[in-house]
């Protein structure tokens, strides 16, 4: 048997790491100093790879960013390259449309067209931010993709402008308006996604490195454009085929990029999918028996409803805004939207919960939630989930017998679907509120167990709050605030 050559080396005094990777080890030398050596396979602290990582990636990558960061950025870089190339072709078309190279065109006419584009763009930018600004956080994936679809439509208008000289100014103006929408939606959603990707309070670093990556890609796109533009001059069919290829790749890369995101915060589409999954899933109660076998929600006080997690829900989320809506949901509605008489208000109080009122009008396709002033911070999440539960019972598939609280939810579903046209199913709402008192907290615990963030959400409740005092109504008196 071979004998060891000598005693094993002593353990190092210290190991040096770059992020999670070992870079060097230190031992004491005979003179009392430190001896630094690099073990085989250790991370190199110098070289082109590290320099590129420092320039293009957030510090501490990959631990400092979300797990979906690399996949998203690769697809995002591909779509940026396609957008740059298409934009270069569109720029040539815009210059042709305003008269560059046309001896009959005037400087005044070109200037007026340009000023009109800018003026319409200013109005569009302000209007879009006013109408949709509060929704961009809540539907960041949807508006990220929608912005690129609108951007491709704007580029198509610019490419078509030289072919119709009379309609050229109008086409360029529409394209400018569309690009302003793209600028607002793209910038806002980029910031929202940076918040998700930053895991060490390093949002500024993530955003800065994203800008560096985009700048590098745009530079590569410009070099390719310099090579392509002379080859495409006077070849409209080749230009059209190339534009179609670039636009298709651009949209496909964008869809893949937003589809790679795994956002752990709950917006309405993701909460709707979580409610639907929980409604047809299982539940584990503290006693060990299935909560779905207990009538009327008994035993769910300390139970946890099984909820699909972000990894399961995110791939199923619709990628364009407005495609997940069944009922119009007004979360944080004013009282005049909820009820139309004192009798209805009394009914809403009797059928609601201590923290919110809920009114369902099936014939109008509308459900409203009035949030009580001073209610706990988790109330909007529970109230929105309650409203989505009613939506799922009314318009979704039949509740399976083995679902959590299935024995109680199946009769409730039948009662909701038999609601006479034009009426409010007050009895069904009251029953759902009673059941939700047990199911709601268990559902909330299930969200937390599945990996969802419940301390903050993206449900976009309106600013209206209601103040009532007891079942009989009557707002509480409040002392005026000192000026």
CORURKA-V220976 format. One line per field, one symbol per residue. ss: DSSP state (H for helix, E for strand, C for the rest). psi: psi as a letter, one per 20 degrees, with the letter a starting at -180 (. if undefined). burial: 1 if it has 16 or more other ideal C-beta (glycine too) atoms within 10 Angstrom, else 0. Layout:
BEGIN
ss->???
psi->???
burial->???
END
This chain:
BEGIN
ss->CCCCCCCCCCCCCEEEEECCEEEEEEEECCCCCEEEECCCCCCCCCCHHHHHHHHHCCCCCCCCECCCHHHHHHHHHHHHHHHHHHHHHHHHHHHHHCCCCCCCCCHHHHHHHHHHHHHHHHHHHHHHHHHHHHHHHHCHHHHHHHHHHHHHHHHHHHHHHCCCCCCHHHHHHHHHHHHHHHHHHHHHHHHHHHHHHECCCCHHHHHHHHHHHHHHHHHHHHHHHHHHHHHHCCCHHHHHHHHHHHHHHHHHHHHHHHHCCCCCEEEHHHHHHHHHHHHCCCEECCCCCEHHHCHHHCCCCCCEECCCCHHHHHHHCCCCCCCCCCCEEEECCCHHHHCCCHHHHHHHHHHCCCCEEEEEEHHHCEEEEEEECCCCCCHHHHHHHHHHHHHHHHHCCCCCCCCCCHHHHHHHHHHHHCCCCCCCCHHHHHHHHHHHHHHHHHHHHHHHHHCCEEEEEECCCCCCCECCCCCCCCCCCCCCCCC
psi->ppqqhrqqqqqqhqqpqocipphrqpqqrhjjapopqorpjqppjrrhghghghhiqqpjpihjrqhjgggghghhhghhghhgghhghhgghghhhijpiohiqqhgggggggggghghhggggggghggjgiihghlggghgghhhghghgghgghhighhnhhjghgghggggghhhgggggggghggghhgghpjkklgggghghhhgghggghghhhghhhhhghhipjmhhggggggggggghghghgghghhiqnpiqoagghhghggghhhjbaqprhihqphiipqkjqijgjropppqrhhhggiipqjqqijjpgqoonplqrhihgrjrhghggghghibrhiqqpppnhhilppqpopppjrqhighgggghgghggghhgiarqpqhjqpkhhhhghhghggijpqpirpmgghggghhghhhghghhgghhgghijqpihqrlilqripqqoqnrhiaoqqqpqqqq.
burial->000000000001000000000011100000000000000001100000000010011100100111011001101111111111111111011101111000001000010010001001100110011001001111111111111111110111111111000001101111111111111111011101110111100110111011001100110010001001000100000010011001101110111111111111111111111111111110111000011111001011001111111100110011101001001011111010011000001011101110111111110000111111001000111111111111111101001000111111110110010010000111011011101101111111111001010100111111010101000000000000000
END
